[in-house]
Amino acid sequence: MSDFPDDFFDPPVSVPPGPRCDVDYILGDTGPFAEQVKGYEKRSGQMAYARAVEATLDPVRNPQGTPLLIEGPTGTGKTLGYLIPAIGSVLSNRFREHPAGEPEWKYRRRVLVVTSNIALQEQLIQKDLPFIRSTTGWTFDYVLLKGRSNFGCHRAIEELKGDPKGLFPDDAEAEVIRLREWFARSATGDKSEIDPSPTGLAWSVCTSTSEDCSGKKCPFYEQCHYYAQRRAAWKSDVIVTNYAFLLTEIALRLEKGAPSVLMPEFDIVICDEAHDLGDIARRYFAVELKATQFSQMGRLLNGKRLMMKEEADKAFGLARLWNDLGQQHLQTAANGSVLYDPSRFQGERAAVERTLGEIISSVRPKIAEFLRVQGSGGKS
């Protein structure tokens, strides 16, 4: 917290207009928690936690929007500690600035809470958020956003009504029938309702993918459970989801250059269980290079078709360098240090990029010539 001034986490001097949202009041000795929760005792750790979040979200005290990294031991009351100031921030200022004449609902401010644990997501939706709403009297809506594969697909299940014999092994066919009967009475279509959980093979024919979903063109679009939760998100003040859904959204926004794709825009992001974020994000955005790939490149360059010995030597050199860097990373981990540090090996990575660029520049004319010869039927 060294980036913040000493008085940064002090209670605000004034309370914003609208519903009383400051954490000192909500969690204090005379606030709604003290009035309505039997045996309530203000916890100093939770109050400090909540004040820190509140100050971070205050544009007056934090005009640069500096993010906050905060850790609390078990029993601190972390979920209420971040939910109350975050929801309070949204309620005290419901809409972003927008052009005159534009509908306000398009500029609704939202809190996005992201976790990696399904149990925590269910706790937030089923316990914490209803508790805050009933205790404080605040008016706000919330939704749990899940990926498409968590929901049964009306079209896919409709297509299974013929009970096609021989399409599945006997046990899978019985499982598909069970799932079809469940889906007919389910209000949510959510796989988490199913007990016992379905087998992977049976569920795969009951759900859809982005590739085979026809979206608004589907005759079941209005009934679709997956799209229903996405529509609900636009009417919600708080969205709860997992890291996979968030990172898919970020990747799609970058790809399409759009402000929102799978979920509406959000203004406050809370990453609970943030220790899991790094590994998950690398799976989405990292490019994996292995020493063996450089070795394979060297063999191709040195082969009879290309006969580019100089470039092959460069590729073999990259394989040796990459292997050495990997060993150094492993040694760093063995010594108890941080395994990944973006500031390490910057020079080596830059050298690898330069060498790869040189190899590609040399190979391109060879490929162009090969394609030209192939296009002319092998005649030069």
Disulfide bonds with the S-S distance in Angstrom:
none
